[in-house]
Amino acid sequence: MSSVPVAVVTGSNKGIGYAIVQALCKQFQGDVYLTARDPGRGQEAVTKLQGEGLRALFYQLDIDDLHSIRALRDFLKEKYGGLNVLVNNAGIAFKVHDTTPFAIQAEVTLKTNFFGTRNVCTELLPLMKPYGKVVNVSSMVSSSALRGCSQELQQKFRSDTITEDELVKLMTKFVEDVKKGVHEKEGWPNTAYGVSKIGVTVLSRIQARMLNEKRKGDHILLNACCPGWVRTDMAGPKATKSPEEGAETPVYLALLPSDADGPHGQFLSDKTVRTW
């Protein structure tokens, strides 16, 4: 079993994920895994990094597929005995003018961005080694979407005692309400991406709380962050930040020093804790 520290970045063959891997290859003392659904694209990205003199390793991962997540879990357990850094970056967004029915957009977006991310956490968080770092890439859209929710929903999402089960029920209810055509009446905003990222931010707060309760002495720090508006396939060419600039906050959180006792359970953008 290797005693080398190991970092994994989900959805990292392009965009912000790729830039995060790039930065970790330069700054993280250990093995860095670039993951992608498509092995061809993943290997291509690793080769591109090699051309820059950087060494990343590839592992195939589809966060929509539980078997795929568990294969990665078993591999990490067997080869490294755990995990030091996990960056949950994989996510999808429909374009603004996409004509796909909103009910399908809601189901597909929540499946990957919330439920897929949650499954990765369920399987990989138990592998986190002491002083490990977990970064869940969320979005400022989660804040604006939260403000677009009814007062009742806002209260639930801001609660310091909300459980993971309660959060899952709320995310499931959003998809069902959209399918029934009653989501606005039920107090939801009109953004599937925004609601999925509310889910990621709140999930991060819950997970951080659980780590405090169950593994306090392990000093694992877990946070959600917004990379900003970044020029990627997802956000388009007009966005204000380069992928490298978008990677700054996730990388900052992934590389917090071992003696840092925070941030933990927070939502950050531009390396700054934001009010949730």
Salt bridges, closest charged atoms under 4 A:
ASP31 OD1 - ARG55 NH1 3.17
ASP74 OD1 - ARG73 NE 2.92
GLU107 OE2 - LYS179 NZ 3.09
GLU123 OE2 - ARG70 NE 3.10
GLU123 OE1 - ARG73 NH1 2.61
GLU152 OE2 - LYS156 NZ 3.55
ASP160 OD1 - ARG205 NH2 3.13
GLU164 OE2 - ARG118 NE 2.68
ASP177 OD2 - LYS173 NZ 2.68
GLU186 OE1 - LYS173 NZ 2.80
ASP218 OD2 - ARG215 NE 2.78
ASP233 OD2 - LYS14 NZ 3.04
ASP270 OD1 - LYS241 NZ 2.85
